[in-house]
Each structure stands twice: as structure tokens, then as C-alpha cells.
Amino acid sequence: MEIPLSALKKGESGIITSILSASRRGRGGSWGFKKRLMDMGLTPGTEITVTKIAPFGGPIEICVRGSRLALGRGMAERILVRIKREWLRS
């Protein structure tokens, strides 16, 4: 099941499945948006972990490929992820 990155909670991990174009919101330049994310290491198949969530609709900090990035909510809403389920040992 794919959900937007913005729906993950602090500490949850996921695998990026796809990136929606920016034109979905009525803006052009979808290639520039996708290229910017790819330049930051956010490509399909990449594992991410949410490390911090700012209150009041602020940015979301993620850990990707050993680096921490802060993404605005608008960007995070257009990155679809599949939640990585980790089973705890009893």
C-alpha cells in the first residue's frame, strides 16, 4: 500500500515507490521537481526513515542514504512510500 511520505510518523521507515509530478497541483516543471529529488538521493527503491516532524505543518526531517534532509510538507506529499514493517522479537 502506497502512502505519502508526509503520512509517516516519527521513527517509521519506508521505501520510495514513486514521485508524483508537481503539475498535479497545477504547476509546470515536473521534470525539475523530480530531478531535484533525485539529486538529493530520493529515488524509487530508496529506504527512508522519518527522524523529526516539525509542528504546525512545518518540514519533515528524514534520513536517506546516511544523510539527513528536511523536506517541506508539499514535497513530502508528492513522494509515495511503502511502509517498511519491522517485527519486534518477543
Backbone bond lengths (Angstrom), bond angles and torsions (degrees), N, CA, C in turn:
res aa  C-N    CA-C-N  psi(-1)  N-CA   C-N-CA  omega(-1)  CA-C   N-CA-C  phi
1 M - - - 1.450 - - 1.528 109.08 -
2 E 1.311 116.44 126.41 1.458 121.82 179.44 1.522 110.78 -92.25
3 I 1.323 115.40 135.01 1.461 120.85 174.95 1.524 108.04 -134.82
4 P 1.331 118.00 159.49 1.463 119.12 176.59 1.525 111.09 -68.21
5 L 1.313 116.14 147.77 1.459 121.92 177.26 1.523 110.98 -55.10
6 S 1.314 117.09 -33.55 1.459 121.30 -178.73 1.538 112.66 -65.18
7 A 1.338 118.08 -14.62 1.463 121.59 -179.29 1.530 112.57 -88.07
8 L 1.332 117.59 -10.71 1.459 119.86 178.60 1.523 110.43 -72.12
9 K 1.319 115.97 151.32 1.455 122.09 177.43 1.527 109.27 -99.05
10 K 1.315 115.94 164.51 1.455 121.44 179.03 1.527 109.92 -56.45
11 G 1.321 116.18 130.97 1.455 121.95 179.88 1.513 114.63 91.86
12 E 1.339 118.64 -14.13 1.461 120.85 -179.91 1.528 110.37 -80.55
13 S 1.319 113.98 148.05 1.461 120.88 178.64 1.513 109.79 -116.15
14 G 1.314 115.56 157.82 1.447 120.99 178.02 1.513 111.19 -157.29
15 I 1.323 115.49 167.58 1.448 122.83 177.29 1.524 106.75 -112.13
16 I 1.322 116.97 128.01 1.469 120.58 178.83 1.519 108.93 -67.08
17 T 1.334 116.45 126.75 1.462 120.62 178.94 1.514 112.00 -103.93
18 S 1.330 117.59 -36.78 1.463 119.98 178.67 1.525 110.22 -163.97
19 I 1.324 114.16 165.00 1.456 121.69 178.85 1.522 107.33 -125.12
20 L 1.324 115.75 122.89 1.463 120.53 179.54 1.516 109.38 -78.54
21 S 1.317 115.88 145.40 1.460 119.45 -179.21 1.525 110.86 -70.75
22 A 1.307 115.55 152.49 1.464 121.22 179.47 1.517 111.01 -67.80
23 S 1.329 117.59 -22.45 1.467 120.64 -177.86 1.522 111.95 -67.51
24 R 1.342 117.37 -12.72 1.463 121.52 176.86 1.525 110.60 -58.63
25 R 1.316 117.05 -29.52 1.459 121.60 -179.70 1.529 111.72 -97.02
26 G 1.312 117.59 15.42 1.451 120.49 177.01 1.518 114.32 88.87
27 R 1.327 117.42 9.14 1.459 120.58 177.96 1.516 109.30 -107.17
28 G 1.309 116.32 154.11 1.460 120.71 175.94 1.507 110.39 -88.60
29 G 1.315 116.09 -171.04 1.448 121.55 173.90 1.508 115.15 74.60
30 S 1.328 118.06 39.06 1.456 119.73 -178.51 1.522 111.78 -65.50
31 W 1.345 118.66 -32.34 1.456 119.92 -179.38 1.527 110.28 -66.55
32 G 1.321 117.88 -39.81 1.460 120.76 178.31 1.521 111.90 -61.98
33 F 1.318 116.92 -39.32 1.465 121.84 178.78 1.519 110.20 -64.10
34 K 1.332 116.89 -49.54 1.460 120.59 -179.23 1.529 111.00 -64.51
35 K 1.318 117.37 -39.71 1.461 120.94 179.81 1.529 110.42 -64.30
36 R 1.311 117.02 -40.38 1.462 120.47 178.72 1.528 110.88 -60.44
37 L 1.334 116.33 -43.88 1.463 119.95 178.64 1.527 111.53 -66.44
38 M 1.338 116.80 -40.72 1.462 119.86 178.52 1.525 110.58 -63.94
39 D 1.314 118.00 -37.98 1.460 121.71 177.42 1.526 111.52 -62.88
40 M 1.317 117.47 -28.28 1.460 122.27 178.17 1.532 111.89 -85.79
41 G 1.337 117.64 -0.78 1.460 121.22 179.21 1.512 114.51 93.18
42 L 1.329 117.57 6.99 1.463 121.38 -179.23 1.527 109.14 -93.32
43 T 1.314 115.97 90.94 1.453 122.27 -179.65 1.527 109.05 -124.70
44 P 1.332 117.86 155.79 1.461 119.66 177.58 1.530 111.12 -54.79
45 G 1.332 115.72 136.76 1.453 122.14 -178.90 1.519 113.94 94.47
46 T 1.332 117.06 -6.45 1.458 121.76 -178.85 1.523 110.25 -85.92
47 E 1.335 115.85 136.51 1.462 120.48 177.88 1.526 110.03 -85.60
48 I 1.318 116.55 136.53 1.464 122.50 177.47 1.527 108.88 -129.11
49 T 1.333 115.85 154.69 1.459 122.07 174.89 1.519 108.44 -133.14
50 V 1.321 116.96 131.99 1.464 121.12 177.78 1.523 107.61 -79.69
51 T 1.360 116.23 123.38 1.457 120.22 -178.22 1.527 112.58 -104.24
52 K 1.331 117.54 -32.46 1.465 121.20 178.16 1.517 109.52 -148.59
53 I 1.340 115.10 150.45 1.465 121.21 175.06 1.525 106.83 -131.60
54 A 1.321 115.75 117.97 1.460 120.07 179.97 1.531 109.21 -74.45
55 P 1.321 117.13 145.24 1.473 119.74 179.54 1.524 112.18 -73.54
56 F 1.305 115.18 167.87 1.470 123.53 174.64 1.523 113.65 58.05
57 G 1.323 117.14 38.79 1.466 120.80 175.62 1.515 114.12 76.50
58 G 1.322 116.94 19.28 1.456 121.47 179.27 1.525 111.78 -75.25
59 P 1.323 116.84 -173.54 1.468 120.36 -176.49 1.525 113.46 -69.15
60 I 1.326 113.83 163.49 1.453 123.15 178.04 1.521 106.76 -113.45
61 E 1.337 116.67 128.74 1.463 120.04 177.43 1.515 108.63 -96.92
62 I 1.341 115.44 130.85 1.457 120.45 179.84 1.523 109.85 -125.78
63 C 1.311 114.89 158.15 1.459 121.72 173.31 1.526 106.07 -109.20
64 V 1.327 115.55 122.64 1.461 121.11 179.99 1.524 108.40 -138.25
65 R 1.316 116.14 125.94 1.475 122.41 179.09 1.523 112.47 52.49
66 G 1.333 116.89 36.91 1.457 121.67 177.50 1.515 115.20 83.18
67 S 1.322 118.05 1.17 1.467 121.95 178.43 1.517 109.71 -116.68
68 R 1.314 115.83 153.57 1.470 120.54 176.40 1.517 109.21 -103.42
69 L 1.323 115.16 134.30 1.464 122.24 179.29 1.519 109.29 -128.75
70 A 1.314 116.25 146.19 1.463 121.08 173.42 1.517 107.72 -108.74
71 L 1.321 116.19 126.70 1.460 122.56 179.91 1.518 109.53 -118.38
72 G 1.313 116.01 138.49 1.454 120.10 172.97 1.514 110.09 -66.95
73 R 1.321 116.38 157.34 1.472 120.36 -178.55 1.521 112.25 -59.91
74 G 1.337 116.49 -36.80 1.462 119.49 179.78 1.520 112.12 -61.65
75 M 1.320 115.94 -41.61 1.474 120.11 176.80 1.521 110.02 -66.26
76 A 1.317 116.36 -46.06 1.462 121.02 -176.86 1.531 111.84 -62.42
77 E 1.312 117.35 -29.78 1.472 120.58 179.42 1.515 111.87 -69.52
78 R 1.329 117.73 -23.30 1.468 121.16 -177.06 1.522 113.05 -97.50
79 I 1.334 116.84 4.30 1.465 121.30 175.68 1.524 107.31 -106.12
80 L 1.323 116.69 115.80 1.460 121.00 -178.81 1.521 109.93 -94.01
81 V 1.325 115.80 136.31 1.463 121.60 -178.71 1.516 110.63 -131.01
82 R 1.316 114.57 159.00 1.461 122.27 171.83 1.521 105.28 -110.08
83 I 1.301 118.01 123.84 1.465 122.19 -176.85 1.522 110.03 -64.56
84 K 1.328 114.80 134.35 1.456 121.63 177.48 1.515 107.55 -89.67
85 R 1.295 116.95 115.19 1.466 122.02 -179.74 1.524 109.21 -88.38
86 E 1.304 115.81 122.99 1.461 120.44 177.28 1.519 107.87 -114.51
87 W 1.289 116.88 123.06 1.452 121.51 -178.71 1.513 109.30 -88.40
88 L 1.308 115.48 131.05 1.467 121.19 178.19 1.523 109.78 -83.00
89 R 1.314 115.32 145.23 1.458 119.96 176.21 1.524 109.61 -78.06
90 S 1.281 115.78 138.10 1.469 120.67 -179.75 1.502 110.92 -86.68
